[in-house]
């Protein structure tokens, strides 16, 4: 009788959890240390033996370590700068919200396509502002001015505040503040899953938390240093269970070989993974990929091996609010993307709403 050789089943590799961001270097404005939040961040830094330096202004960090521009850029993405927000006039934030509430600037993620590549220019480091009471006071002024209409504030226009919440605690302050505002609402979006500090807050349903999701190809190719898709969806389930209004941003929507299968699979995975309570009052936002000539040059310098398609000849020109042409997909491709993804959203989430496609 022949011997039977038993082969052990392959070991399923379990990915390691995405760790919370810990900066390699921190700068403080001297005045920031006069605020409780500044003192708290200094305690965080000292407890972890993180190198820190003083600076006269969070807008002028010029001596970052690194031999080349690329090395300095990567160091900047690991650098936290703690200062005061002096400009309390809020920018508009259409179509997401009425105003952008300025609590932080910059992000530790390395998303190739991100518009912060150019809007932050030579300041890709992460800035946080410790004078939260001043910022909330300004927000209250905007709310009062518009009452009895609702005023909405976007907290993630120039950063991903969830990625630094364990350091700052600022989102907890904003959520708690907005819970008491009859005519105020907060919203923010994230690619990170570290939502633990937000789960037990009294939010009064006044804060909508959205997660940025995309086809697997886009996440794998263009979103280094962010939480995995599965981690984001698990966090979304926790947020829904905590009673927050939930949303998803599909952005940037990218036309690539196999995009139909990729985005169909995305919506199916969402549907299969989310608990029933997550589908109530569910919102979607859709943003197609776009870039400027400036962005293209910067992205290719910072990520020279990127597979991101930025062929101006294949795009349609559209005038942007910052005084530059941006390049979007031609109308026929835009329509195909919008219709295909819209149909899949309503197939899986018939009670959801789509806030916009842009």
N, C-alpha and C positions, 0 to 999 in steps of 0.2 A: 504494500500500500504506500503510495507516494506521500511524502510529508507535505503538510500544508503550511505555507509560510504566512504568518499573520503580519499584515502591514498596519502599523499604527496610523490612525486618521491624522491628517495634517493639523497642526496646531494653529488655531485661528489667532491671528495677531490682533491684540487689543491696543488701539492707539492710545498713547499717553494723553491725559487731559492737557488742554492748552493752559499754560500757567498764567497767572495775573502778571501784568507788566511791572517790572522793577527797573527803575532808571539806573544807568551807569554813572550819571553825573547830574547834579542838581545845582542850579543857580538861584539865589535869593536876592530880591531887591531889599535893602535894609528896612524900608517901611513895612514890608510884608510881615516881618517878625513882630510887629506891634499888634497884629490881629490874631485872634485865637486859632483861626485856620492855618495861618502861617506858622505859628508855634507848633501846632499839631503835626504839620508836614515836616518840620525840622526834627521833631521827636522820631517820626517814621524814618527819616534819613539816618539819624545818628544810631538808632537801634539796629540798623542793617549795615552800618559802616560804609555807607555810600559817600563817595567823594562829593563835597559841595564847595561852592565858591560864592562870593558876593558880586553883584553887578549893579551898576547905576540905573539900568533900564532893561526891562524885559524885551524891549524892541531892538537892543543892540548887544547881541552875543557874537563876538567876532573871533574869539580865540579857541574855537573848538579843536580838539585833538584830531590828527589825521594828516597823512602826507599828501594825499590826493583829494580832489573835490569829491570823488565818490566815497572815499573813506570818511571825509568830514560829514557828508550827507548821512551816511549810515550811523555815525556817532550822534548826529543831531536828532535822529529818530529815537535814540536811547537817552536823550537829554530832557530833563524837566526844568522849566523856568517858572519861578513863583513870584508873582508880582501883583500890582493893583490895576484894576480896570478903571482908567480915568475917563474914557469916553463913554458916557451913559446914554447917548442917543442911539437907539437900536435901529439896525438896518431892516428893511423889509425882507420877507422870506417867502415870496410867492413861488410856486403854488402851494407850498407845504403849510404855511401859517401866515399870520399877519406880520409877526416880527421875529427876528432872531434874538434870543436872549444870550448875551455873551458871557459864558462861564469858563470857557477854555478854548484854546486854539491849537491845532496840530494834532497828529495822530501817530501812534506807534506802529500801525499797520503799514504794509508795503504794497498796497493795491496799485498796480501799474497805471490804471486808467484814471486815478483820482484827480479831481479838479484842484485839490489843494496843492498838487505839484506846482501849479503856476500861481494860484491866488496867494499862497504863502511865500512864493518866490525864494529868496535867500534865507528865509526863516522857517525851515521845516521842523524845528524843535517844538516841543510841546509846552505851551504856556497855560498856566492855571491862575485864576484870579481869586484873591482871598477876601476882598471886600464885598462879600455876598450880600450883606444888608443894603449896601448902596445899590447893587444891581436889582434886588427885589423891590426896593423903594422906587426905582425908575419903572419897573414893570407895573407896580401898583398905579403909578401915574398914567401909564398907557391904558390900563384897564378902566380907571375912573373916567378918562377922557372919552371912552367909547361906550360906556354904560348907557342904556341897558343891553346893548349888543355884546356878544361874546368876543373876547380878544384872545387869540391863540398865539403861543410862543413856541418856537422851534429851538431846542437846546443843542442840536447836533449839526448846525450848518457848517461849522469850521473845525469840527473835532468829533471824536467818538467818546463822549463823557463816561460811558459805562466802563471803558478800558482803564480809567483812572479813578473810578469812584472809591475803590478801596484805599486810595491815598487822600482824596479830597473830602468825600462825603457831601459834595455840593448837590448832587441830584436828590439826595434825601431831603435836604433843606428846601429845594425847589418844589418837590412833590408835596411836602407837608404844607408849605406856604400856599400852593395853588389849590389844595383841598379846601381851604377856607375862603376861596375867592368865588363868589357866586357867578361872576361874569368873566372869569379867567380860566384858561385851559393850557396845559403843557403837553408837548409831544417831543419825542426824540427817537432816533434810530440807531441801531448798533450792529456790529458784526462780532460782538463778544458775548460770552454766555455768563459772565460773572455778575449775576443779578441778585445774589443772596441778600445784600443789604437793603434791597428794595421791597422784599416780599412781605414784610410785616408792617408796612407803613399804613397810616390812614390817608388814603389817596382820594377818597370820595368820588372815584370814577372820573376825576378831572385831568388825569394824565394818560395819554395813549402812548404805549411803548411799541415800537415797530422794530422788526428784525429785517436786515438786508439779506436777501437770499438770491440764488442764481442757479443756472444750470451747473452740473458737476464740472464740466469742462472749464467754465469761467472761474469757478472757485479754485480749482487745482492750478490753473495756469497763471492767474492774475491777482490772487488775493493772499500772498504770503503773510505770515505773522498775524493771522486772525483766527478766531475760533472755527472749528470744523462745522460743516452743515449740521451734523447730528447734534453737536453741542448747542448750536443756536436754536434748533427745534425743541430740544429738551428744555432750554431756558424759556422759550415761548410758552410751552405748556405750563411751566411754573408761574409765569406772569399771568396767564389766563386764569389759573387756579386761584391766584391771589386777587382776582376780581378786576384787574386792570383792563380797559379797552385795549385790544390787540390789533396790530397791523403788520403787513409785510410790504417791503419795497423790493420790487424786482428791478435791479439796476446794477450796472448798466446792461440793458438788453443788447446782446451782441449777435450779429449775423455771422455764423460760421457753418462749415460743413457739418450737417447733422443737428442744426439748431432746433428743428421741430421735435426730434426725439428728446433732445436735452431738456427743453422747456416743458414738454409733456410729462417727462419723468419727474421733473421738479415738482409740478403741481400734484402728481400722484403721490409722491413721497410726503408732501405736506399733508395731504388728505389722510394717508395711512397712519401718520405719526401723531396728529393732533387729537387731543381728547374733545368730546362734544362741547364742553364749555368754551373751548378756544374758538369755536366757529360762530359764536354769537357776537354781533356787532363787529364783524371782521372787515377790515379795510385793506385795499391793495392800492399801491402806487406803482406806475411803470415809467421808467426813464430809459430811453434808448442811448446807446453809446454816442458820445460826441467829443470833439477835441478842437483845440485851436492850433495854429502853426507853432505858437510859443510852447504849448503843452507837448506837442509832438517832439520838438527838439529837446525839451527837458527830460521827457520820459525816455527817449532813446539814449541820452547821456547817462541817466541814472540806472536804467535797466537795459543795457545794450543787447541782451539776448532775448528780449521780450518777443512774444509771438503776437502781440496786439496789432491788429490791422489798422493802419492809419494812412491809407492811400487817398489823398485829396481828390484824385481823379475819379474815384468811385463814390464820392460824397456830394451832398447838396450844401451850398452855403446858406448860413442863417446868421443874421446879425445878432450879436450878443449884447447883454446889458452892460458889460465891462469894456465896451469900445473895441471889440475884436470880432471878426467873423469866426463862428464855430462851424464845424463840419458834421452834419448829421446824415442819416441814410436818405437816399432818394425816396420820393413819395410812395412809389410802388412797394419798396421794401418796408417802409414804415407801416403801411397799411397791412401788409402780410404779417408782420410781427405783432401789431396791435390786435388784429382780428384773431389770429391763432391763439395767442396767450389769453385774450379775453374769453374766448370760448372755453378754454380749458379751466379757467378760474371758475366760471359759472357751472361747468359740468360737475366740478368737485365741491364748490361752495356756492350753491344757488342763492343763499341769503346774503352773501357778501356784497360789498360795494367797491367800485373802482373810483378812486378820487380823481385821478388824471392819468393821461399818457402824454409824455412830452419828449 
